[in-house]
Structures are given as C-alpha cells and as structure tokens.
C-alpha cells in the first residue's frame, strides 16, 4: 500500500530569506536552492540537500503539498522531484488533481461552510473595521474562502489578536498568526479533511505529516506520525500530541530534517 506524505510548505519545507535562521558561521551555511520566484525576485528556498531528499521522497511515496496558499500562490512554487499528482490549497478548500481543481470536492467544502459558519463577508467587514491602519499593511480574501491581514508584527497588539480569536470562535472561525500574516479561517476548512480524501483515493494506509502553525494542528492529529519544527506557532505554544515529534531544528535546516524523517518512515514504516 502506498504511504501518503502530507506536508505544509511555508516555514516547514520552504523558507523565505527572513525565515531561513542561518545562525551558523557564514562559511558553514548550507547551499540553498530557490524554489519560488515572485515578480522577478527570488522568494522561497530549501537547502540543496533537502531538494534531493524531496526528489527521493516523491519517488517513494505519495507526496501531497498541503498549504494555506491560494492556488495562484502555490503555482509559483517549483518544487524539485516528480510533479505531485495531488496538492491541497486554500487550507483544504481546493484539492488539485494533476494541477486541476476537483470541482466536486470544492462544492462539498462550500456547502459545509455555508451550513456551519458565519459568512466570509461578515468576518472580512469585522477585520476591516477593527484592525488599525497603523499596523495593517494589506487586507485580503483568499479564494472566497477565508480572509487574512498582512501586519507589522512588532506593532500588532496581542490583546487585539486574543479578542479577535474569541469573536471568531463564536462564529465558527479560527484565528492563526503566521509571521506577518494573520489568518481568519472557517473551522470546517481544514487540511486534514482534504488529506483524508486523498488517502481514500490512493488507498494509503499510512499517513505522515509535518507543519508549524496552528492551522496545521488538525493535519498532524489526523496523521499516523507527524513532525513539527522548533519554530512557529505550534512550537511557541508548546503544542504536542502522542504521535508528534517536536524537532530541535529551526529554519531551513528543520525542513531538511523533516524530509529525512519522512524518508526514514517511508522506508521503515514499522
């Protein structure tokens, strides 16, 4: 039976320059491969060693990129290895099959959100009204599914984030702060639901996962084994679970370690 490997991308497998955490002496820094270009500028990286590990993983398992990015943002990424047959975008709102949205899956997600959550327009309006222009740089909605703000993190009031989380919770939404982005996401919009669908379609009996943010917690809990780096929301909050390994590495070297762990588990599933 195939092994399914579902991994978050940003700050899990790929890293912006600000997130690399190259704390070693310059002469010992790993060689980096650019895997994303945006507006003619390099944006995201992994180590060259991680690139080879990902290529090997793609040959040995069903690798499923699993991201909160929109489809357009995901399609900017050029990952090494065989093109994934499945990818999950918009936090589970879109399941791509050979790069094309599965319309049936998307319709099921939309129907559930309409039944269980306050509408996106209400949440977007609240964000617009309550956020202070002093620390907000951009207001965005993604794929007509969720909303996010780009903020000046050092100016962002912690109390405001907590109040927003309580407000959202009462309307069936959740709040997650990742770097300079603050997300408001409907609770039923989950990576884990889409991963379970891929497992059903592929017949996978073992699922491995990795992620760094609160939006990845459900993904990790749904997997048979999971890993998280020493950075990100999950690490900052001390989050853990019985089948989850908290790794000591931070930054781009954590991405490399996660891929080593995936490969080891695929080759020795017991």
N, C-alpha and C positions, 0 to 999 in steps of 0.2 A: 504494500500500500504506500502511496506517496506521502511524504512529510510536507506539511504546509508551514511556511515560514512567513509570518505577517509582521512587518516592521514599520514603525513610524520612520519618517525621513529626517526632518529638520531637527538638529541637535540630538539625533540618535544615530543615524548613518551618515548624514551630510551636514556640513557646518559652514556658516558664514565666517568671514575673516574675524569678526568680533567674538565669535563663539569658539574659535579654534583652541584656546587655552594652551598656547605653546609656552609652557613655563620652563622648559629645559634650556640650556645654553644654545645659542643660535646654531653652532656647528653640529649639534646633535638633533636638531629639529628634523622631523620626518619629511621626506619628499611628498609633495601634495599634487593631486590631480584635480583640475577644475571640472566639475560636473554640471554646472549651471551658469549660463550667461544671460544677463538681462539688460536690455538697452545698450548692447555692445560692451558691457562690463562684466568681468568675472564676479560671480556672486556666491557660489557654494563649492565646497571642496570635500574630498576624502583623502586619506593617505594612499599612496600607490600600492602599499601592501593591502589595504582594505579593498581597493579596486580588484586586485587579484582574488582575494577571498570571496568577494561578491560574485565574481565570474564563476568560481568553483561552486559556490552555493547554488547559483542559477542552474548549473548542470546536474546538481544532486538532489534538488528539492523543488517544490512549487513555491517560488518566491513571489510574495504579494506586497508591493509597496502600499502602505496604509497611512494616508495623510489627511490632515485637515485642509490642505491646499485645495483651491479650486482646480478644475480640470485644466484650465489655461495655465495656471501656475505650475501644475505638475508636469505639463508637457514641455516646459522649458528645461527640465532636468534630463540629462543624458547619462544614465547610469551605465556602468560597464557590465558586460555579461550579456546573456541572451535576453531579448526583449520579454518582459513578463507577460504571460497570457492574461493575467488578471491584475488589476490595480484598483484600489479603493481611494476615492477622492471625496472632498467635502465632508469629512468625518463620517463617512458611510452613506452619504446621500447619493453618491454615484458609484456604481460598480462598472468598471471598464472591462470589456472583454475584447482582447486584441485591439485595444485602444479606442473602442467604440462604447458609448454608454448603453447599458442594458435598460431599455425603456420600461420594461416590466418591473424591475427592481425599484427604479426611481419612482414609479407611480405608487408602489406599495409604501415606500417611505413617506411620500407626500400625504397619502391618505391617513397614515398613523399620526403624523404631526398635526394634521387638521383636527383629528379627534381628541388629542391628548394635551395640546399646548396652546398657550396664548399665541396670537398671530405675530409673525415677524414684524409687521408694521407697528404694532404696539411697542414691541421691545426696541425697535430702531428709534422710534419717537422718544422713548424714555432716555435712551443713551444720548440722543441729540440735545435733549432738554436739560439733563442733569450733569453732563460732563462739562468741565471748564475749558474754554478755548486756550487758557494759559498752558495747559499740559496735553491737550489733544492736537495731534497733527493731521489725522485723517479719520473720517467716518466711512465705513464700508459695509455693504451687504455682500454675501458670497453665495452665488448660485441660487438666490431667492430661498435660501435655507436657514442661514444664520447671519449674525452681524459681528463686526469687530471694530475696535478702535486702534489706531497707531498712536502711542502716547510717548511723552517724555518720562521715562520710568522714574528718574530721580525726583520729579515734581509731582508724581501721582500720589494722592493721599490714600494711605492704607485704609482709613475709615470709610472712604467712598467706595472702595472695592468691596469691603465687607457688607456695606449697606446694599450695594447693587446685587451681591450674591443672595442676600435674604429676599430682596424684591423679586429676583428672577426665580428663586426656588418656589415661591408661592404661585408662579405662573407656569411651572413645568419646564423651566430653563435652568441651565447651569452656567457658571462663570469660570473662566480659566485665564490666567495671566502668564504669557509665554514671551519672555524677552520684552520687546517693545509693543507687543500686540496683546490686547485684552479682548477675549472672545466671549460672546453670549451665544450659547448653543442649546437648542431644544434637547431635553433629556433623552427622548427616544432616538435621537440622531446619534448613533454610536458606531464606532469602528467594529465592535465585536459582532453586531448583527450581520454586517456585510461579510465578515470573516467566516462566520458560521455558514453563510450561504455558499461561499467558495469551497469550504470543506465538504459541504453536501455534494456540490457539483463534481468535485475532483475525487471524492471517496477517501480523502485523507483521514487517517485515524490518529495521527499525532500532529498537534499544532504547537508551534513555537512562536514567541512574540517578544518584542522589545519596544520600549518607549520611555519618554522622560517627563511627560506632562500629565496633569490631572485628566485630560481628555484621553489619555492612553490607559488609565486605570482599568476601565472595563475590558479593553483589549487584552491586557495582561492577565486579568482574572479569568478570562474565557479560554486562555491557552493552557496546555498541559504543563509547559515550562515557560518562564519568562525572565527577562533581564532588564535592569534599569541602570543608567549611568549614575555617577556621583554628583551630577549637576541636574538642574531642572526642578520643576515644582514637586515632583514625587520625592526626590532626594531632600529638598528643603523642608518638606513636611514630615520626613521620616517614614513615608508610606512603605509598607511591605505586606507580603502575603506568603502563605506557606510554600508555594511553588515558584516564588520570585527570588532571584538572586540580585542583591544590590552590589554592583561592581565598584571597585575603588577608583577607577579611571574617570577623568573628566575630559571634556573637549573632544577633539578629533581622535585622540587615542582610545577613547571609550568606544567610538564607532568601530574601530579596528578590533577591539576586544570582543564586542558584541558579535561581530561576524565570525570570529574564531569560535565562540561558544555555540553559535548556530551550527557551524560545520561539524564540530565535535559531537553535538547532539544528533545531527542527521546521520553521521557515520556510525555512531554507537548509541542507538535510541534507547537501549535498556538502561 
